[in-house]
C-alpha cells in the first residue's frame, strides 16, 4: 500500500508500537505473560485465525452453490458450518464480486474488520488516507494504490464496516479453475481479494 502517510500518522504508528512494546515488556517482567504466549497469539491471528480461514470460506462458496447461497444470506451461519466465528466477527456480511460489480471494504471510523476470517487488519487499512479516499474515489484508489484497474462498465461499491457489521468480499472465481479441489481453490484466495483491493491469484502461477 503506497497511500502517503502524514508525519502525524507516522508518529502515531511509532508511538503505538513503542507503547505496545513497553506494555509487553512490563507484563513479561511481572511474570503475567511469557513472550512465547504473545508470539503464539500473534501467529494464530496471522496464520490460523487469519486469511487462511477466510480462504476456506471462499473456496467452499466457489465449489458449493448451496453454501454460497447461505453465505450471502447469513455469513455467520455459513462460517459456523466450517467452525469459524468469534470475537470481532459477531455479525459478518459477505458481498459478491462479479463482472458487473466490484466491492471494496473500508472502515471510515477506525479499523473494524472481520478478524475470524481475515485475521489482523493490515496497517494500511487503518490509515486515514485509505479510510477517506476509498469512500470518495474508490476506483482511483484501487488503481493508483493497489494496481487494480476496474472496468468502466462495472459498478464499484464501498462497504463501511462498523462495530455492528463487518463486511468481507467473495471474490469472483478465476477462470481455468474447473476441477480444482477446495484446498487448491483456497490457495488462490488472498487477504486483499477478500477486502476488495486485489484479485485472487492466477491459477497458472500456483501450478
C-alpha positions as CSV (number, residue, x, y, z in Angstrom):
1,X,0.0,0.0,0.0
2,X,1.5,3.3,-1.0
3,X,-1.0,5.7,0.4
4,X,1.1,8.5,1.6
5,X,1.2,8.9,5.4
6,X,1.5,12.2,7.0
7,X,4.1,12.9,9.7
8,X,1.3,12.8,12.3
9,X,0.2,9.3,11.2
10,X,3.8,8.0,11.1
11,X,4.4,9.4,14.6
12,X,1.2,7.9,15.9
13,X,2.1,4.5,14.5
14,X,5.6,4.7,16.0
15,X,4.1,5.8,19.3
16,X,1.6,3.0,19.4
17,X,4.3,0.4,18.6
18,X,6.5,1.8,21.4
19,X,3.7,1.7,23.9
20,X,2.8,-1.9,22.9
21,X,6.5,-2.9,23.3
22,X,6.6,-1.2,26.7
23,X,3.4,-2.9,27.9
24,X,4.7,-6.3,26.6
25,X,8.0,-5.9,28.5
26,X,6.2,-4.9,31.7
27,X,3.8,-7.9,31.5
28,X,6.7,-10.3,30.9
29,X,8.8,-8.7,33.7
30,X,5.8,-9.1,36.1
31,X,5.5,-12.7,35.1
32,X,1.9,-12.2,33.9
33,X,2.6,-13.5,30.4
34,X,5.5,-15.0,28.5
35,X,7.0,-13.9,25.2
36,X,6.2,-17.4,23.8
37,X,2.5,-16.9,24.7
38,X,2.5,-13.5,22.9
39,X,4.2,-15.0,19.9
40,X,1.6,-17.8,19.8
41,X,-1.3,-15.3,19.8
42,X,0.2,-13.2,17.0
43,X,1.0,-16.3,15.0
44,X,-2.6,-17.6,15.4
45,X,-4.2,-14.4,14.2
46,X,-1.7,-14.1,11.3
47,X,-2.0,-17.7,10.2
48,X,-4.6,-19.9,11.8
49,X,-7.3,-17.4,12.7
50,X,-6.5,-15.3,9.7
51,X,-6.8,-15.1,6.0
52,X,-6.4,-18.9,5.7
53,X,-9.8,-19.4,7.3
54,X,-11.4,-16.8,5.0
55,X,-9.8,-18.6,2.0
56,X,-11.5,-21.8,3.1
57,X,-14.9,-20.0,3.2
58,X,-14.4,-18.6,-0.3
59,X,-13.2,-21.9,-1.7
60,X,-16.3,-23.7,-0.3
61,X,-18.5,-21.0,-1.8
62,X,-16.9,-21.3,-5.2
63,X,-17.4,-25.1,-5.2
64,X,-20.7,-25.5,-3.3
65,X,-23.7,-23.5,-4.6
66,X,-25.8,-24.2,-1.5
67,X,-23.1,-23.0,0.8
68,X,-22.6,-19.9,-1.4
69,X,-26.3,-19.1,-1.1
70,X,-26.2,-19.4,2.7
71,X,-23.0,-17.3,2.9
72,X,-24.6,-14.4,1.0
73,X,-27.8,-14.7,3.1
74,X,-26.2,-15.4,6.5
75,X,-22.5,-15.2,6.6
76,X,-22.2,-16.1,10.3
77,X,-24.3,-19.3,9.8
78,X,-22.3,-20.4,6.8
79,X,-19.0,-19.7,8.6
80,X,-20.2,-21.7,11.6
81,X,-20.5,-24.7,9.4
82,X,-16.8,-24.6,9.0
83,X,-16.2,-23.9,12.7
84,X,-15.3,-20.3,12.1
85,X,-16.6,-17.4,14.2
86,X,-15.9,-15.5,17.4
87,X,-14.9,-12.1,18.6
88,X,-14.8,-9.2,16.1
89,X,-17.0,-11.3,13.8
90,X,-20.3,-11.4,15.7
91,X,-22.2,-10.0,12.7
92,X,-20.5,-10.5,9.3
93,X,-21.9,-9.8,5.9
94,X,-20.5,-11.1,2.6
95,X,-20.8,-9.1,-0.7
96,X,-20.1,-10.8,-4.0
97,X,-17.9,-9.6,-6.8
98,X,-18.9,-10.2,-10.4
99,X,-18.2,-8.8,-13.9
100,X,-20.8,-6.1,-13.2
101,X,-20.0,-5.2,-9.6
102,X,-16.7,-4.8,-7.7
103,X,-16.9,-4.4,-3.9
104,X,-14.4,-2.9,-1.6
105,X,-14.4,-2.7,2.2
106,X,-13.3,0.1,4.4
107,X,-13.9,1.3,8.0
108,X,-14.3,5.1,8.0
109,X,-14.4,5.5,11.8
110,X,-11.5,3.3,12.9
111,X,-10.4,-0.2,11.7
112,X,-13.4,-2.5,12.2
113,X,-12.5,-5.8,10.5
114,X,-13.8,-9.4,10.5
115,X,-11.0,-11.0,12.5
116,X,-12.3,-14.6,12.4
117,X,-12.0,-14.8,8.6
118,X,-9.3,-12.2,7.8
119,X,-7.0,-12.2,10.9
120,X,-5.3,-8.9,11.9
121,X,-6.1,-5.9,9.7
122,X,-3.1,-4.7,7.6
123,X,-1.6,-1.4,8.7
124,X,-2.8,0.5,5.6
125,X,-6.4,-0.4,6.4
126,X,-6.1,1.9,9.4
127,X,-4.6,4.9,7.6
128,X,-6.8,7.9,7.4
129,X,-6.0,8.3,3.8
130,X,-7.3,4.9,2.9
131,X,-10.4,5.3,5.0
132,X,-11.3,8.7,3.5
133,X,-10.1,8.4,-0.1
134,X,-11.7,5.0,-0.7
135,X,-15.1,6.4,0.0
136,X,-14.6,9.5,-2.2
137,X,-12.8,8.0,-5.1
138,X,-12.6,4.2,-4.8
139,X,-11.8,3.5,-8.5
140,X,-8.8,5.8,-8.3
141,X,-7.5,4.3,-5.0
142,X,-7.8,0.8,-6.4
143,X,-5.9,1.7,-9.5
144,X,-3.3,4.1,-8.1
145,X,-2.5,2.4,-4.8
146,X,-3.1,-1.3,-5.5
147,X,-2.7,-1.5,-9.2
148,X,-6.2,-2.9,-9.6
149,X,-8.0,-1.5,-12.6
150,X,-11.8,-1.9,-12.7
151,X,-13.6,-2.0,-16.0
152,X,-15.5,1.3,-16.5
153,X,-18.7,-0.7,-17.2
154,X,-18.6,-2.2,-13.7
155,X,-20.0,-0.5,-10.6
156,X,-17.6,0.0,-7.7
157,X,-19.4,-0.3,-4.3
158,X,-17.9,0.7,-1.0
159,X,-19.0,-1.0,2.2
160,X,-18.3,0.7,5.5
161,X,-17.6,-1.8,8.3
162,X,-18.5,-0.9,11.8
163,X,-18.6,-2.4,15.3
164,X,-22.1,-3.7,14.4
165,X,-21.5,-5.1,10.9
166,X,-18.2,-6.3,9.4
167,X,-18.0,-6.9,5.7
168,X,-15.8,-9.1,3.6
169,X,-15.8,-9.8,-0.1
170,X,-16.5,-13.0,-2.0
171,X,-14.1,-12.6,-5.0
172,X,-15.1,-13.7,-8.5
173,X,-13.8,-17.3,-9.1
174,X,-10.9,-17.2,-11.6
175,X,-11.2,-18.8,-15.0
176,X,-9.4,-22.0,-15.5
177,X,-10.2,-23.4,-12.1
178,X,-12.6,-26.1,-13.1
179,X,-11.8,-29.4,-11.4
180,X,-9.7,-27.9,-8.7
181,X,-10.2,-29.1,-5.2
182,X,-11.2,-26.8,-2.3
183,X,-7.7,-26.9,-1.0
184,X,-6.4,-25.8,-4.4
185,X,-9.0,-23.1,-4.7
186,X,-8.2,-21.8,-1.2
187,X,-4.6,-21.3,-2.3
188,X,-5.8,-18.8,-4.8
189,X,-7.6,-16.6,-2.3
190,X,-5.7,-13.6,-0.9
191,X,-6.5,-11.4,2.0
192,X,-6.6,-8.4,-0.3
193,X,-9.1,-10.1,-2.6
194,X,-11.4,-10.5,0.4
195,X,-11.1,-6.8,1.2
196,X,-11.7,-5.9,-2.4
197,X,-8.4,-4.2,-3.1
198,X,-6.9,-7.2,-5.0
199,X,-7.8,-10.2,-7.1
200,X,-7.3,-13.9,-6.5
201,X,-4.1,-15.5,-7.6
202,X,-3.8,-16.7,-11.2
203,X,-4.2,-20.5,-11.1
204,X,-1.4,-20.9,-13.6
205,X,1.0,-19.3,-11.0
206,X,0.2,-22.0,-8.4
207,X,0.8,-25.0,-10.6
